[in-house]
Amino acid sequence: MEVSRDIARFARSRPVIECAQCGERIYIPEWSECVDGCRVRHLWRCDACGTSFETSVRFEMA
């Protein structure tokens, strides 16, 4: 079916983070901030176990 292929493609395009403590999937950061022109910091909180942790993403300068 066309719809199921579209859903699968959408699911692959979304970043998925797993909780550092329990492994539960987290789809949306609790908070994000632009550190500078090429770095973004995300704060994640797991709804399953309550653990919070940060990740940083670095982009190439255009």
Order of alpha helices (4+ residues) and beta strands (2+ residues): alpha-beta-beta-beta-beta-beta
